[in-house]
Amino acid sequence: MALIPTIMFWFLDSYYLALERIYRSMFDEVRQRDEGKIDFNMIVPRGAVSIAAVFECMWSINNTIYYPTIVVILIITAAFF
């Protein structure tokens, strides 16, 4: 039972990491513009966060260390108890 919320939080955390990467790229784009051309638009285009980007973020170093470790511990615990 604990495996389902763990995987859901893993996916949710990866979604927000993908969203953060989009905001960082938007910031870099605005940072390189001339002062008069900056519009301060922070609206993420619809569909900018793809499933492929989320799955890519699932295997980032932060998520790879944290969530698979919890999944393995849950599986080992379920196997022995």
C-alpha positions as CSV (number, residue, x, y, z in Angstrom):
1,M,0.0,0.0,0.0
2,A,2.8,2.4,0.8
3,L,4.3,1.9,-2.7
4,I,1.5,3.7,-4.4
5,P,1.8,7.1,-2.6
6,T,5.6,6.8,-2.9
7,I,5.4,6.5,-6.7
8,M,2.8,9.2,-6.9
9,F,5.0,11.6,-4.9
10,W,8.0,10.6,-7.1
11,F,6.0,11.5,-10.2
12,L,4.7,14.8,-8.6
13,D,8.2,15.8,-7.5
14,S,9.5,15.1,-11.0
15,Y,6.7,17.2,-12.5
16,Y,7.7,20.2,-10.3
17,L,11.3,19.7,-11.2
18,A,10.4,19.8,-14.9
19,L,8.4,22.9,-14.3
20,E,11.3,24.5,-12.4
21,R,13.6,23.8,-15.4
22,I,11.2,25.5,-17.7
23,Y,11.1,28.6,-15.4
24,R,14.9,28.6,-15.3
25,S,15.1,28.6,-19.1
26,M,12.6,31.4,-19.3
27,F,14.7,33.4,-16.8
28,D,17.8,32.8,-18.9
29,E,16.0,34.0,-22.0
30,V,14.8,37.2,-20.3
31,R,18.1,37.7,-18.6
32,Q,19.8,38.0,-22.0
33,R,17.4,40.5,-23.5
34,D,17.9,44.3,-23.6
35,E,16.2,46.2,-20.7
36,G,13.6,47.7,-23.0
37,K,12.4,44.4,-24.4
38,I,11.8,42.6,-21.0
39,D,8.1,41.9,-20.5
40,F,8.3,40.0,-17.2
41,N,5.9,37.3,-18.6
42,M,6.1,34.2,-16.4
43,I,3.2,32.3,-18.0
44,V,4.3,28.8,-19.0
45,P,3.0,27.8,-22.4
46,R,0.3,25.2,-22.3
47,G,1.7,21.7,-22.8
48,A,5.3,22.9,-22.1
49,V,5.7,20.2,-19.4
50,S,5.7,16.9,-21.4
51,I,5.5,13.4,-20.0
52,A,8.9,12.8,-21.5
53,A,10.3,15.7,-19.5
54,V,8.7,14.4,-16.3
55,F,10.2,10.9,-16.9
56,E,13.6,12.5,-17.6
57,C,13.4,14.3,-14.3
58,M,12.4,11.1,-12.5
59,W,15.9,9.9,-13.1
60,S,17.7,13.1,-12.0
61,I,20.3,12.7,-9.3
62,N,18.0,14.0,-6.5
63,N,15.1,11.8,-7.4
64,T,17.3,8.8,-8.2
65,I,18.9,8.8,-4.8
66,Y,15.7,9.4,-2.8
67,Y,12.7,7.6,-4.3
68,P,14.2,4.3,-5.6
69,T,15.8,3.8,-2.2
70,I,12.4,4.2,-0.6
71,V,10.8,1.8,-3.1
72,V,13.5,-0.8,-2.5
73,I,13.1,-0.5,1.3
74,L,9.3,-0.9,1.0
75,I,9.7,-4.0,-1.2
76,I,12.3,-5.6,1.1
77,T,10.0,-4.8,4.1
78,A,7.0,-6.3,2.4
79,A,8.9,-9.4,1.5
80,F,10.0,-10.1,5.1
81,F,7.0,-9.0,7.1
